[in-house]
Amino acid sequence: MVVYAALFLITILTARDFNHIVPGERRIFIVVLAALPLLGARVLFGVLAIFGGNVAARVLMAVVEEFLVVIAYTIVGLTTPKFREGQMDN
């Protein structure tokens, strides 16, 4: 829960500098922002699983979110342009 809160705080702090992010890498931030609620549901499920749970809750609150987050991160990671050494220096 603490790690999720830290990730949320870091994302909010990064949002302040969104205009300074290289345009090709803005998609990474947007995907992280979209993944936060899904990760939050996963954390919530982890807390609720301590008290018991059923298969439907596990599928809806854990498995689906994990698939969506992994797919989104994979797509963005594979489509983000690679910068060569010295290309970012201004």
C-alpha positions in Angstrom: 0.0 0.0 0.0 2.9 2.4 0.8 4.5 1.6 -2.5 1.3 2.4 -4.4 1.0 5.7 -2.5 4.6 6.6 -3.4 3.9 5.7 -7.1 0.8 7.9 -7.0 2.8 10.8 -5.5 5.6 10.5 -8.0 3.1 10.4 -10.9 1.5 13.6 -9.6 4.9 15.3 -9.2 5.8 14.2 -12.8 2.6 15.6 -14.1 3.7 19.1 -13.2 6.6 18.8 -15.7 4.6 17.1 -18.4 5.4 19.8 -21.0 9.1 19.2 -20.5 8.9 15.5 -21.3 10.2 14.6 -24.8 7.2 14.2 -27.1 8.0 10.6 -27.9 8.1 9.7 -24.3 4.8 11.3 -23.2 3.0 8.1 -24.1 4.9 6.4 -21.3 3.6 8.9 -18.7 0.0 8.6 -20.1 0.1 4.8 -19.8 1.5 5.0 -16.3 -1.3 7.4 -15.4 -3.9 5.0 -17.0 -2.4 2.0 -15.1 -2.7 3.6 -11.7 -6.4 2.7 -11.1 -5.8 -0.8 -12.4 -2.8 -1.2 -10.0 -5.0 0.3 -7.2 -7.6 -2.4 -7.8 -4.9 -5.0 -7.7 -3.6 -3.7 -4.3 -7.2 -3.5 -3.0 -7.8 -7.1 -4.0 -4.6 -8.1 -2.2 -5.9 -6.5 1.0 -9.3 -8.0 0.6 -7.9 -11.4 -0.2 -6.6 -11.6 3.3 -10.3 -11.9 4.5 -11.3 -14.4 1.8 -12.6 -14.1 -1.7 -14.0 -16.0 -4.6 -12.8 -16.8 -8.1 -14.9 -14.1 -9.8 -13.4 -11.4 -7.6 -9.9 -12.8 -8.3 -10.5 -12.7 -12.1 -12.0 -9.2 -12.1 -9.7 -7.6 -9.5 -6.4 -9.2 -10.2 -5.9 -11.2 -13.4 -7.6 -8.7 -15.8 -5.8 -5.7 -14.4 -2.4 -7.5 -14.6 -3.0 -8.4 -18.3 -4.1 -4.9 -19.2 -1.1 -3.2 -17.5 1.4 -5.7 -19.0 -0.1 -5.3 -22.5 -0.1 -1.5 -22.2 3.5 -1.3 -20.9 4.7 -3.7 -23.6 3.1 -1.8 -26.4 4.4 1.5 -25.3 7.8 0.1 -24.6 8.0 -1.4 -28.1 6.7 1.7 -29.9 8.6 4.4 -28.0 11.4 5.8 -30.3 14.9 5.0 -29.2 17.2 8.0 -28.8 20.8 7.5 -29.9 23.7 8.7 -27.7 24.0 12.5 -27.8 20.6 13.0 -29.4 19.1 14.3 -26.2 21.9 16.8 -25.5 20.8 20.4 -26.2 
